[in-house]
Amino acid sequence: MSKFPVDKIRNFCIIAHIDHGKSTLADRLLEMTGAIAKTEKNKQVLDKLQVERERGITVKAQTASLFYSHDGQEYLLNLIDTPGHVDFSYEVSRSLSACQGVLLIIDANQGIQAQTVANFYLAFESQLTIIPVINKIDLKNADPERVESQIEKVFDIPREECLRISAKLGTNVEAVLQAVVERIPPPAGSISEPFKALVFDSNFDHYRGVVANIAVFGGRVKKGDKIVSAHLSKTYEVNELGLLRPEEHPTQKLFAGQVGYMIAGMKDVKEAQIGDTLYHQEQPVQALPGFKPAKAMVFAGRILEQELDNYPGGVQHAIERLTLNDSSVTVQRDSSLALGAGWRLGFLGLLHMEVFNQRLEQEYNASVIVTAPTVPYKVLLSSAKLIKSRRAVQKNVVYIDEQRVMMKYLFPLNEIVVDFYDLLKSMSSGYASFDYENAGYQAADLIKMDILLNGRPVEELTTIVHRDRAYSTGKAMCERLKESIPRQMFEIAIQAAIGSKVIARETIKAYRKNVLAKCYGGDITRKMKLLKKQAEGKKKMRRIGNVEVPKDAFISVLKRKDK
Ligand SMILES: Nc1nc2c(ncn2[C@@H]2O[C@H](COP(=O)(O)OP(=O)(O)OP(=O)(O)O)[C@@H](O)[C@H]2O)c(=O)[nH]1
């Protein structure tokens, strides 16, 4: 591809609240610039992952380079479609680092929603040009006037700057392309500078190794060049590079201002850190600031099971490779006597945890068991100092218009992490939307609860709970254990205790398990089979004191309840 002057390049993201129409607009922009054919089949083409297609949501940011003629000039537009859901906001913030402007899409019926506000601030803080685009004006209940008033009031953007479109029907989408060219500034870099590129995303290809998505901030790079990654100071030869249109489109060179992909013989996922800087071997540059690591909000232990071994290299590789593509997941090795070796993974939210799990299964054929989500705590060890409990505290209220109000609260994270969003949606008949950010640690009345089997604490089941919830949580855990521990030759007491105080108890009656009881007389092979099965079952048991506990019992207590 021939050189494209920097002033004819525009890099922009599409950001919005979930379902406001980003991916549909991206389809129209791809069609109008000839990147994809205009057919029914080409729907949400940038949502490539199976999990995205099944759930109808974007979870990965995707890049597409478009060629667009305007006023007799040819422009290269690099579009990044981003996810809308709060759990994937790390994708948005990284994508913004490769852009100078954003299209902020707002549904003409729903108006400004929680993630519209959150995404606006991400773009605003990055000092990007913001083009408000009111979408779905074809809807019967569309009220673009009202949405423009909201935009003026909440974002202080004059209503004249808003575009009104229907991404579905293609109405006025041409105006969006024109606004991108006219309002968003070109990237700052120059071709005469030394080569400098930011790795803003990467994924692992089974055959070609690491494929890095890069934004070239200065200079140029070509096939065969020797480049260095600032993070590891390791040198690589560029094997392949090109544009994403949205499929890979190999080129000989990439220039300042361009966004594209690069393959440079990186075989290990540790070699292509997201946020890394690449430069020419002979022309070292100062590394770019990179990205702040994502802060995990929800933790889940994953338990290593036999069936995880069906991915070549084992589940370790599968997790490493998937976290390369989703760097917001934190991974720690973990192991316990009862559950065996596993991982403790941190996520930005519950949907994020579900999606990661689904991707492990679908893309790496690794089935895993997810334990109940927990949130991080800081524990102050003290003798008898009671800490005051804190419930949600209202911080402020803004009336967006006569129908909508924006309220800010300070919540304990574990109160909102599991079902708060679902509850809010059903209570408001789907009208309310919700977003959250980390407000730091707060003192709370939390206690450590132990589970005892015949008086012995089971380390793996110790949990931190709010004092008000201790009884119900303890009772539920005891009941679940009672269901899953088989009767044994003596009575088993299952207790939930806070310190030395027992708050819940279940009892399993004594019983001599005679697996042959039902086999009156006859068939010896059937008897042998049952005895063998019992012996195998014993291998999967863990002994706590004198009580034999099957592995499944731990899992049934720790596993998330199905919805
Ligand atoms: N009537 C109407 N529907 C639209 C329009 N644009 C998008 N939609 C519909 O709105 C729904 C959501 O559109 P998407 O493009 O998937 O929304 P999104 O913002 O990409 O969603 P996420 O990526 O999951 O955040 C789909 O059912 C679209 O068909 C429009 O202009 N008019």
The ligand as an SDF file (V2000), in Angstrom:
LIG
                    3D

 32 34  0  0  0  0  0  0  0  0999 V2000
  -34.9730    0.5740   14.9060 N   0  0  0  0  0  0  0  0  0  0  0  0
  -33.6470    0.6220   14.9340 C   0  0  0  0  0  0  0  0  0  0  0  0
  -32.9530   -0.3560   15.5430 N   0  0  0  0  0  0  0  0  0  0  0  0
  -31.6100   -0.2750   15.5480 C   0  0  0  0  0  0  0  0  0  0  0  0
  -30.9030    0.7930   14.9570 C   0  0  0  0  0  0  0  0  0  0  0  0
  -29.5870    0.5950   15.1420 N   0  0  0  0  0  0  0  0  0  0  0  0
  -29.4550   -0.5640   15.8360 C   0  0  0  0  0  0  0  0  0  0  0  0
  -30.6710   -1.0900   16.0790 N   0  0  0  0  0  0  0  0  0  0  0  0
  -30.9750   -2.3450   16.7840 C   0  0  0  0  0  0  0  0  0  0  0  0
  -30.5660   -2.2280   18.1490 O   0  0  0  0  0  0  0  0  0  0  0  0
  -30.0500   -3.4690   18.6290 C   0  0  0  0  0  0  0  0  0  0  0  0
  -28.6480   -3.2780   19.1950 C   0  0  0  0  0  0  0  0  0  0  0  0
  -27.7840   -2.9130   18.1650 O   0  0  0  0  0  0  0  0  0  0  0  0
  -26.2160   -3.2220   18.2120 P   0  0  0  0  0  0  0  0  0  0  0  0
  -25.6310   -2.5800   16.9950 O   0  0  0  0  0  0  0  0  0  0  0  0
  -25.9460   -4.6450   18.4640 O   0  0  0  0  0  0  0  0  0  0  0  0
  -25.8490   -2.4190   19.5250 O   0  0  0  0  0  0  0  0  0  0  0  0
  -24.4210   -2.2570   20.2030 P   0  0  0  0  0  0  0  0  0  0  0  0
  -24.3790   -0.8820   20.7460 O   0  0  0  0  0  0  0  0  0  0  0  0
  -23.3440   -2.6300   19.2470 O   0  0  0  0  0  0  0  0  0  0  0  0
  -24.4660   -3.3020   21.3680 O   0  0  0  0  0  0  0  0  0  0  0  0
  -23.1960   -3.8090   22.2470 P   0  0  0  0  0  0  0  0  0  0  0  0
  -22.0530   -3.9290   21.3410 O   0  0  0  0  0  0  0  0  0  0  0  0
  -23.5900   -5.1080   22.8090 O   0  0  0  0  0  0  0  0  0  0  0  0
  -22.9870   -2.7890   23.2830 O   0  0  0  0  0  0  0  0  0  0  0  0
  -30.0930   -4.4310   17.4410 C   0  0  0  0  0  0  0  0  0  0  0  0
  -31.2650   -5.1980   17.5450 O   0  0  0  0  0  0  0  0  0  0  0  0
  -30.1650   -3.5100   16.2280 C   0  0  0  0  0  0  0  0  0  0  0  0
  -30.8220   -4.0900   15.1340 O   0  0  0  0  0  0  0  0  0  0  0  0
  -31.6820    1.8250   14.3160 C   0  0  0  0  0  0  0  0  0  0  0  0
  -31.1880    2.7980   13.7430 O   0  0  0  0  0  0  0  0  0  0  0  0
  -33.0450    1.6690   14.3410 N   0  0  0  0  0  0  0  0  0  0  0  0
  1  2  1  0
  2  3  2  0
  2 32  1  0
  3  4  1  0
  4  5  2  0
  4  8  1  0
  5  6  1  0
  5 30  1  0
  6  7  2  0
  7  8  1  0
  8  9  1  0
  9 10  1  0
  9 28  1  0
 10 11  1  0
 11 12  1  0
 11 26  1  0
 12 13  1  0
 13 14  1  0
 14 15  2  0
 14 16  1  0
 14 17  1  0
 17 18  1  0
 18 19  2  0
 18 20  1  0
 18 21  1  0
 21 22  1  0
 22 23  2  0
 22 24  1  0
 22 25  1  0
 26 27  1  0
 26 28  1  0
 28 29  1  0
 30 31  2  0
 30 32  1  0
M  END
$$$$
